[in-house]
Amino acid sequence: MSLKITRTRAIATAPAGIPLVVVRVETNEPGLYGLGCATFTQRWKTVVNAVEEYMDPFLRGKDPRNIEDVWHTAMVSAYWRNGPVLNNALSGVDMALWDIAGKLASMPVYALWGGKCREGVAVYTHAGARELPELMDRVQRMIEEGFFNIRCQLGRYGGEGHAINKPDGAPEGAYYDPNRYVMETLDMMAALRERFGYDVRFLHDVHERLPLVDALYMAREMERYRLLFLEDLLQPEQVDGFRLIRSACATPLAMGELFNHPLEWRTLVTEKLIDFIRVHVSQIGGVTPARKLAALCECFGVRTAWHGPGDVSPVGHVANLHLDIACPNFGVQEWSGLRDPLPEVFPGCPELRRGYVYVNDQPGWGIDIDEEKAARYTCPETLPMWTMARWPDGTSFTP
């Protein structure tokens, strides 16, 4: 009997209060299936529809071992391509097929890619607070827990929480003051270095919330604090500005969280305008394109730092870690943690120990989903407010 895909479906769940989408690809071999991450939190229902109404009929009867052919034909089958909804749907399928491949070979997926380059994956975690003393305490606790890469933020992205003088009738939104944000962040970094020295590697996420001239100023001033990297300094629409920033300072730069299309990163990599690629793996279509992106980056001295926030499912986190383990130009992995009850819903979750994360050596991804438990946690359907970023006069800006 030849091996065929019989069904593809989406599982939506929110054990930690964040909508997650996991794709399950089933085969005609009893008990053989694969899991992948298709999480696009802000539009999760649209991804579920794409998986079940379009990917499922497209995949039925195909051989799950033909991963490259499935990826390419699925990418172009809608004619228009490289958008976040269909890329995420394809990612869920792509990761699930690699899971099946590992199970067929009785090997973890990283072993299919050449084996281990490292035993544990170095991660960075997040320290955020409204006020500097609280932030200092959090950083101290993280250092005591063994973290040596820490991303620090005052307030939310852009330093939200500033007292804003809004005009009459200003619309709702996540207001912030770009100038105050820049100056408070520089003061924060000076205080962190004064207290903790240079043994800890600090990071900061701008989250694309600055116009070019302010981004340039921040990057130049950050040079003295020796960051691991300054993240997402510009909007994807403004990536040409990295030429100016690169020529002006030596602050390490990471970029790519919002990227969908290869042309968004190609110039940044080939002109060596960034130091770390920061794409969200499911956003670009899964681990198949991510492996090729990592190989491109290796040729130009750019390291990987895959996006790993709370709105990645545990399956997606494990896929990131397998990429990290097998990648020679790995840099660092974002790690938001897997708080309860995620490990209960997703048996086989990776383990964190002293700043490193470890996967198990089970075939495939080595992680599963308990669908009965997952069904207890329905996804919220409210639209997020934090994506409605606004300047003091109410002007909408990138979130």
NORNOR-V746079 format. One record per backbone hydrogen bond with DSSP energy under -1.0 kcal/mol. NH is the residue of the N-H (numbers start at 1). CO is the residue of the C=O. If there is no record, write none. Layout:
nh	co
NH	CO
NH	CO
This chain:
nh	co
5	62
6	26
7	26
9	24
11	22
13	20
14	377
17	14
20	13
22	11
23	36
24	9
25	34
26	7
27	32
28	4
32	29
34	25
36	23
38	21
43	40
47	43
48	44
49	45
50	46
51	47
52	48
53	49
54	50
55	50
56	51
58	54
59	55
60	56
61	5
62	59
66	63
67	65
70	66
71	67
72	68
73	69
74	70
75	71
76	72
77	73
79	76
80	78
87	83
88	84
89	85
90	86
91	87
92	88
93	89
94	90
95	91
96	92
97	93
98	94
99	95
100	96
101	97
102	98
103	99
104	100
105	101
107	102
109	364
111	108
112	109
114	111
115	110
117	325
121	357
123	355
124	333
125	149
127	151
129	153
135	131
136	132
137	133
138	134
139	135
140	136
141	137
142	138
143	139
144	140
145	141
146	143
147	142
150	201
151	125
152	203
153	127
155	129
159	156
166	164
170	167
174	388
175	173
176	390
181	177
182	178
183	179
184	180
185	181
186	182
187	183
188	184
189	185
190	186
191	187
192	188
193	189
194	190
195	191
196	192
197	193
201	148
203	150
204	229
206	231
208	232
209	206
215	211
216	212
217	213
218	214
219	215
220	216
221	217
222	218
225	222
226	223
228	202
230	252
231	204
232	254
238	235
239	236
241	238
242	239
243	240
245	241
246	242
247	243
249	245
254	230
255	276
259	256
264	261
265	262
266	262
269	265
270	266
271	267
272	269
273	268
275	253
276	253
277	303
278	255
283	280
284	280
286	281
290	286
291	287
292	288
293	289
294	290
295	291
296	292
297	293
298	294
299	295
300	297
301	298
302	297
303	275
304	329
305	277
307	279
317	313
318	314
319	315
320	316
321	317
322	318
323	319
324	320
325	321
326	322
330	327
331	304
332	304
333	122
334	306
335	124
342	339
345	341
346	342
351	358
353	356
356	353
357	121
358	351
364	107
366	363
368	347
370	345
371	369
374	370
375	371
376	373
377	374
388	385
389	387
390	174
391	395
394	391
397	389
